Amino acid sequence: MQIKKFLAPTLKQATAQMKSELGGDAVILGTRVVLGEDKYGSKKMFEITAGIDNDNAMSQASAQHRKTIDNENFADELRKLSNKVYTNSAARTSLQTAPAKKIVRNTVRPQQTNHLEEELKEIVDTLFHREVQKPIVSSIINQLKKNKDFLDTNSLDSYVLSSISSMIPTHNFEVNKKNKPKKVALVGPTGVGKSTCIAKLAVISKILHNLNVGLISIDTYRLGALDQLRIFSEVSNIDMLVAYEPSDMPRLLNSFKNKDIIFIDTAGRSQKNMEHLKVNKEFLSLSDVDETYLVLSATNSTKNLYDVAERFKIFKYNSVIFTKIDEAVTHGNILNIVTQFDMPVSFLTNGQVIPDDIISADPEFISKMIYTGKLN
């Protein structure tokens, strides 16, 4: 792939440069705001990192007469980036129907591998190593013991995965068009990736489901938060508004009354600062939100996640998104949380790329991730 950066005073100019040089099949890999030099006449510059397959580079070089990128062309590019999101589901389906493979554990297997008790001890060790809490481990082992007459060493892991899967509720993201816009808010502590989640869900809704999408940000506290979302909205051609006071919400929502779906990005707040949480709640209370997702980082300990999930109950969230599963060492904390709070999972994110790195929650996929410690 040929990769090149383009710098201009405006995002549209940078995009035009990219299209002029690389052609209509170029893919935007990233955007950022940088400080330009005096010769550009502007301190604030927009940089686009773009790429094109080497096979297409020569033909694109002769096509500089093409028009500047419009909404339809950009949608085609984002659709290419989005393929992984929805091919993951098919890949997981084929994985689920394939014969279960024996999981290799770090512990030394006993010579008498047909001894059920020894096998169960290894399963216990594995689950503890994945940081699954003791009551849940006990529940899984008891369930296996009840079915011991049907178990053998070749099927044990499949039964464990089935047991874990049965404990993980999931929630489907409804994207059907209705007479009024659906309002979706994301809440959570600082640094968990709410804004990136918003961007991914917004692109998926627009490009893959052909919805008219609006963004409202109430994150006016974090330095650079609005700039980040504004750049995204400009690149993706999704309308964005900013609420500075709770009283702004009814007016902004009315401005988006013809939208199919509205995503509300809240300010990240520490679960220990109840006053700040109440401010966010005041914004959402005036928004008549249809769904609220609690965004949690999979890299946090179970104890921290418990504290966040408990204190964020004031938002009456109805589902959870776990981010940074690619950065987490173990994933037993996911099972601990959904079991303790009986809360379904909607999405998992495994990177920063928009909109590729997001996965619709699937119990079988999550159970394999927890038990094996691997993402695939």
TAWOHU-V464922 format. One record per residue. RES is the residue in one small letter. PSI is psi in degrees with one decimal (* if undefined). NEAR is the number of other ideal C-beta (glycine too) atoms within 10 Angstrom. Layout:
RES PSI NEAR
RES PSI NEAR
//
This chain:
m 136.3 11
q 124.1 15
i 135.5 12
k 150.9 15
k 144.8 15
f 131.8 22
l 132.0 15
a 162.4 19
p -25.3 15
t 158.2 13
l -35.6 18
k -39.3 14
q -40.3 16
a -40.4 22
t -40.0 24
a -41.5 16
q -43.9 18
m -47.0 24
k -37.1 23
s -38.4 15
e -40.1 16
l -18.3 23
g -179.1 18
g -17.8 16
d 4.3 17
a 145.5 26
v 129.2 18
i 119.8 21
l -22.3 15
g 156.8 13
t 151.8 20
r 161.0 13
v 130.0 15
v 167.4 11
l 118.5 9
g 171.8 17
e 168.1 10
d -31.0 7
k -19.3 6
y -12.7 13
g 14.9 8
s 134.9 14
k -36.8 11
k 118.2 12
m 154.8 19
f 128.1 23
e 128.6 16
i 130.0 22
t 120.8 15
a 160.5 23
g 158.2 17
i 142.9 22
d 141.3 12
n -33.6 9
d -28.7 8
n -12.0 17
a -43.5 17
m -45.0 9
s -33.7 11
q -29.5 19
a -27.8 13
s 5.3 8
a 38.8 14
q -7.6 11
h -5.2 6
r 154.9 12
k 157.7 9
t 146.3 13
i 132.9 21
d -177.3 11
n -40.4 10
e -42.7 7
n -42.4 17
f -37.2 16
a -39.4 17
d -40.1 14
e -44.6 17
l -32.0 21
r -37.1 13
k -43.3 12
l -24.7 17
s -9.3 20
n -37.4 11
k -33.2 15
v -42.0 19
y -9.5 11
t -21.8 10
n -39.4 19
s -43.4 12
a -38.1 9
a -38.7 12
r -33.4 18
t -43.6 13
s -32.4 8
l -38.0 13
q -32.3 15
t -9.6 8
a 154.5 8
p 137.2 6
a 133.5 16
k 147.1 9
k 131.4 11
i 128.8 18
v 119.0 7
r 163.4 14
n -21.2 9
t 156.2 11
v 125.9 7
r 143.8 12
p 157.5 13
q -36.4 7
q 81.8 9
t -13.3 12
n 5.4 10
h 111.6 12
l -42.3 14
e -40.0 9
e -39.3 15
e -41.6 20
l -36.9 18
k -38.9 14
e -37.3 18
i -42.7 23
v -47.1 16
d -42.2 14
t -45.6 20
l -39.7 23
f -39.0 13
h -31.4 14
r 3.9 21
e 30.3 18
v 134.7 26
q 153.9 17
k -45.9 10
p -35.3 11
i -40.8 18
v -44.7 19
s -40.1 12
s -41.9 15
i -45.0 24
i -40.4 17
n -37.4 10
q -38.3 15
l -40.9 20
k -33.9 12
k -25.9 9
n 24.7 12
k -26.0 12
d -18.8 5
f 1.2 9
l 149.0 16
d 172.7 12
t -22.3 15
n -16.3 12
s -3.4 14
l -47.8 19
d -36.2 20
s -38.9 15
y -37.8 19
v -47.1 23
l -40.0 20
s -39.9 18
s -45.3 20
i -44.8 25
s -38.6 18
s -16.1 12
m -3.4 18
i 101.3 20
p 148.0 15
t 162.7 17
h 127.0 18
n 139.9 10
f 107.4 16
e 129.7 11
v 21.2 15
n 142.9 9
k 139.6 12
k -177.9 10
n -19.7 4
k 156.7 11
p 143.1 20
k 133.0 19
k 120.9 22
v 125.4 20
a 144.7 24
l 129.1 23
v 161.1 26
g 172.7 26
p 177.6 24
t 145.3 12
g 12.1 13
v -11.1 25
g 33.7 21
k -45.7 25
s -38.7 22
t -39.4 22
c -44.1 24
i -46.3 26
a -44.0 26
k -46.4 23
l -35.1 24
a -44.1 27
v -43.8 25
i -43.1 23
s -40.3 22
k -50.8 21
i -47.0 21
l -26.6 17
h 3.0 14
n 42.1 11
l 149.7 19
n 112.0 16
v 140.7 25
g 148.1 25
l 135.7 24
i 125.9 26
s 133.0 24
i 12.3 25
d 76.0 21
t 10.0 12
y -41.2 13
r 131.3 13
l 124.2 6
g -4.7 8
a -45.7 18
l -39.4 17
d -42.1 12
q -46.9 19
l -33.1 23
r -42.1 16
i -45.0 16
f -44.5 20
s -35.1 19
e -43.8 16
v -41.6 22
s -3.2 22
n 45.3 14
i 128.1 20
d 139.4 14
m 138.4 19
l 160.1 17
v 131.1 16
a 120.6 23
y -23.2 9
e 150.8 12
p -35.0 17
s -14.8 11
d -22.9 16
m -49.3 23
p -40.6 13
r -43.8 10
l -41.0 18
l -36.1 22
n -33.8 8
s -26.9 14
f 23.5 19
k -20.0 10
n 3.1 9
k 158.1 20
d -35.0 20
i 141.5 24
i 125.1 26
f 132.8 24
i 117.5 26
d 114.8 26
t 164.0 26
a 135.7 19
g 130.3 22
r 142.5 23
s 137.4 12
q -14.7 17
k -11.1 11
n 88.1 12
m -30.9 13
e -43.0 7
h -37.7 15
l -38.0 21
k -31.9 12
v -47.3 17
n -40.6 22
k -35.7 19
e -40.5 15
f -48.5 21
l -29.7 21
s -28.1 13
l 9.7 16
s -12.3 21
d 55.8 11
v 140.3 22
d -40.8 16
e 141.1 16
t 125.0 20
y 132.1 26
l 122.9 26
v 122.4 27
l 144.6 25
s 128.3 22
a -9.2 23
t -9.9 19
n 155.7 20
s 159.9 11
t -40.6 17
k -44.8 9
n -41.3 15
l -38.4 24
y -45.4 16
d -44.3 15
v -49.0 22
a -36.6 20
e -48.0 12
r -27.5 17
f 4.5 22
k -20.0 11
i -19.0 14
f -4.8 20
k 46.9 10
y 148.1 22
n -0.1 15
s 168.9 19
v 142.5 26
i 124.5 26
f 121.7 29
t 166.5 27
k 35.6 20
i -22.8 20
d -18.7 14
e -15.6 11
a 141.0 21
v -42.4 9
t 165.1 15
h 14.3 25
g -24.7 22
n -28.0 26
i -46.1 28
l -40.1 26
n -44.1 21
i -51.0 22
v -28.4 22
t -44.6 18
q -41.2 16
f -0.4 16
d 50.7 8
m 127.4 17
p 155.4 16
v 135.2 23
s -47.0 22
f 158.3 23
l 141.5 26
t 143.8 24
n 37.1 21
g -177.3 14
q -9.6 15
v 131.2 15
i 125.4 25
p 17.7 24
d -46.9 19
d 61.3 20
i 140.9 25
i 130.5 21
s 135.3 19
a 132.2 23
d 123.4 21
p -40.7 20
e -41.8 17
f -45.1 24
i -40.3 25
s -40.5 22
k -41.3 24
m -42.4 25
i -47.4 25
y -37.3 24
t -20.7 18
g 11.8 17
k 155.7 9
l -7.4 14
n * 11
//
